[in-house]
Amino acid sequence: MFIMKWEDKGIIGGIKTWENISTKWLEISVIGDKRCANCSTTEILAQLKQVPFLSGAIFTEKDFSDNGISDYIKANNIKALPAFVFSHNNINDDGSMKKFLSELPDKTYSLQIWASFDPFAKRTEKGFLIIDSKVLEAIKADSYLKWNKDADITWVEYSDLECPFCAKFHNSGTIEEVMTKYGNKINKIFNHFPLDFHKNAQTWAEILECVGELSWSDTFYALAKESYSKENSTQTFLIDEAVKLKVDKTKLTTCLESHKYAEKVKNQMTRGSQSFWINGTPGNILINNKTGEYEILSGALPTQMFADVIDKLLK
């Protein structure tokens, strides 16, 4: 069923599907970059073609290397690929997709999801970007680290406890498989990215931070795991589960009511957006701590895709 396919990339969960609605006179330019092995442009395009209210659209595929595309991207301030450019936004979707369409200078509209590949960025011989050392230091300074602190690879996940596909990802076994495969060579960091259409996301992020303060890293990750396992991110559930994990309820409630971590959550989200073009969840960054090389993997991808990038990073 295609109803779940919008969430299969873990980006927008909640976009509605509509039957018997077609869009006439709509052209959608799909701009990819053949250098990006993890962009899933072909798969996303296939999903878009199945959306009922886009059934009348004409799709045209282009690559960054094509004549004039680089200039077009610069002129329209498109900073990351793949890009999905709509000739107009008169789509009869009750606003569920339209809210993700941003007007470009040439009066077309860009679908603001999935893009994470900067075609203009300088890359190493292996094709990786290089992280700013100050950004990496900032991530580690305000995050709870899991597993070996001296690992070669750090996996930063930008996530949201209310994201249904993040739950599917965490319950799939992929994370455990990757961590088991690479052992002391990898550690993991969870950073917050509360999507604005998830009404509980900001609150749960603050609860998680309060739990981290009161009971440190193991309990922080244990609570997140329980939330994903039960697919429940309500305040009552999280507080009750935290108490089961031996967190003092009074101190937790006081911490939450103070909103002392609201700014920290916001800063992590801003850093994810500005440094890595994260625009949905789950967003994964794999970083070689020695070389500074990194790769972005958007969505809940299978174990082998993570392994392929990590193996290349370790070479």
N, C-alpha and C positions, 0 to 999 in steps of 0.2 A: 504494500500500500504506500502511495506516495505521500500520504499525510505526514509520515514521520521523516520524509527525506529532507525537508527544510531543516530539521534538527539533526540530521545525520552528520552535518559539519559542526554541530554544536554551537551555532552562531546566533540564530534568532529565535529559537523555539517560540512558537506562539503565532507565527504568521498563518493566517487563515487560508484554507483551500476553498475554492468556489467551483461549482459545477455549472455547465451550460452558459458560461460567460466567455466571450472572445474579445480580443483587443484588435481593432482594425487600424491599419495605417501606422503601426508601431514597428520601428526598426531598432534592433538591439545589437550594438557592436560589442563583441567580446574580444578584449585586448589582453593577450597573454604574453608570456616570455618563455621561450623554449629552454632557456638556461635554468629555469626554476623547476626542479624535479619534484617538489612537494606542493605545488600550487593547486593541484587537482582541478585545473581549469576545464578539462574535458568532462570530468565527472559533474562539476557544477553546471556546466552548460546543458548536459543531458537532463539534469534535474529541472532546470528552468524551463526546458521545452515541454516538460510534463505538467507544469502548472496550468490549470484550466483557464485562468483569466489571461494567460499569455499565449493562448492557442492560435491567435491570429497574427502573432508577431513574426517578423522576418529577422533571422539571426545571421550575422556576418562575423566570421572569425578573422582576427588579425593578430600579428605578432609584433613585438617591440622592434624587431629587426626590419620590418617592412618599411618601405619608402614613405617618409612623412609622418610616421607614427610617433617618433621621438619628439618632433616639433609640436605635434598635436597634444601630446601629454604635457609638455612644458607649458604650452599656451593655456591649457585648461587646468593647470595646477593639480594634476593627478599625480600623487606622490608614490603610490604603490599599486602593484598588479597582483592578480588579474583585475581588470576593470570591466564593468558591465555598463555600457552607456546607452540610455534610452533616448530615442528621438523626441519623446514627449512624456508627460506624466499623467495623461488622461486614461488611467487604467481603472477599471471598475472592480476594485478590490476592497472597498469600504475602508481604505486607508491603511490596511495592515502591511502592505509592501510600500506604499507611497511614502510613509514616514521615514523610510530608509533611502529615499531618493533625494540627492542634493543637486541643486541647479549649478551647472557649469557656466563659465563665461560665454560659451557659444550657444547658450540657451538649450542645451541638451541636459540630461539628468544622469548622474552617476549613482549606481547602487552601492551604498556604503557598507559593504560586508565582504568578508573573505580576503580582502587585499592585504598582503603582508610582504610582498617582494618589491624592494626598491630597485628599479632597473638602472638607476644612475649611480648607485653606491659603488665605492671601490671595494673590490673583493680580493682575497688571497688567491694563490695559484690553485688551491683546492676548491675555490668558489665560495668561500665563507666570508661573512662580514666580520669586522673586528669591533668588539664592544669597548666603549669608553671605560677606562679603568675606574673612573669616579662613579659611573653608573653601577658597575658591578659591586664596588665597595658599598654604595648606598643600599643596594638590594640586600646584601648580606648583613648590613648593620641593623636594618629594621625588620628582619624576617626571622622566622623560626626554622632552623636547619634540621633536616632529618638525615640520619646516617653519617657517614664519615666526613668530618669537616675538612679533611685534607685530600679529598677526592680529586681526580683529574677532571671530571665532568660535573657540572652543576646543572640540574634540570629545574627551571623556574616555570611553575604552572600558574597562569592567571585564571582564576575560577570564581564560581558563584554557587553557593550551596542550593540556591533555588533553581538553578539551571538543570532541566531534566536530562539533557544529554551529558552534562558533566557527571551526573549520578550514574548514567549508563556506562560512561567511561570508567569511573572509579569502581564500579561493580563488575567490570568486564575481566579483570585480572591482568590487564595490560601493564599497569604500573608495577605490580608485584613481579611480573615476568621480567620486565626490564631491569628492575633493581636486583633481582636474583641473578640474572645473567651477568651483570657487571660488578656486583659485589662492592668492594671498597673503592672501585674506580669511579663511582657515581654517588652523588647526594642529591637531595631534592628540597626545593623551597616552594611553599604555597603562598602566593600573593593574591590579594583581593581585587576583583573586578566586578563589582555589583552592577548589573545591567539595570538601566532605569525603568524598564517595564516589569521588573521583578520586585514586587512591593516589599518583600521581606529581606531582600538581599543586603541592604545597608545595615539593618539591625543585626542580622546573623553575623556579619563580618565584625561588627563591634563586640558582639558576644564572644566570638572566637578569640579576639584580641584580649578581652578581659580574662578569659580562661587561660590564655597563654601567660599573662602577667601573674595570675594567682597560682598556676600549677605547671607552668613551663611547657616545653616543646612536646613531650610525649602525649600529654593530655590535649593539647591543641590539635594534634593530628588524630588522636583517638576520637575526639568529638566530631571532627569533620568527617571521618570515616563512618561513624554511626549515623550522621545526618544523611549522607549519601546512601548508605545501606537501606535506611528506612524511607528514603526520599521524603524527608520531613525537615523543613527549615523554619518552622514557626518558633516564636520566642519561648513559648511555654515548653515545647518539646526540648529545645536546646538547653534551657536552664535545668529542666528535670534530668536530662542526660548528663549534664555537667556535674550535678549533685551526686549522681551515681558514680561518677569518676572521682569523687572525694573533693570536689570544689566547694568552698564555703558559699552557701546560697546568699547570705546577707551581703558578703563582700562582693559577690558577683553582681547582685542587683544594684548595689551602690555604684559600682564601676560602670555598669551599663547606663544607669540614669544620668551619670555625669557626662556621657558622650565624649569621654577623654580621648577615645581612639577614632573619632569621626574623621579628623584631619589626616591621621595616618592612613586610613582606608582610602580616602580621596587621593592622597599623594601616591599610593601604590598604583591606583588606577591611572592617574595622570602619567606616571612614569611608563607604565605599560603602553599607553597610547602614543606618547611622544618618542620613546626610545625604540619601541619594537612594532609600532603600527597595530597593536592589538585593538580589535574592534568587536570582539565577541569572545565567548567562552566555549570550551577551554582553549586557551592560547598557551602554547608550549615553547620555551626557549631552551635550547641545549647549548651549553657554553663550555669551551675548553679553558679551564682556569689558568693553564700555563701560557697558552698562545693568545688568548682573548678571542679566538675564532668562535663564531656561534651561528646557529641556524634556527629559523622560526618554523614551527610545525603548527598550523592552525587546525583546530578540530580534534575530535576523538579518533585518532588514527590507530591502526593496528600495531602490534608489537614490532613487526618486522620493519616498518617505516622508521620507528625510533632507532632500532638496532642499526639500520643502514647508515643513518646520520652519525650515530655515536661511533661506529667503527671507522668512518671516514675522519671524524674529529680526532680520534686516537692515533691515526697513522702518522 
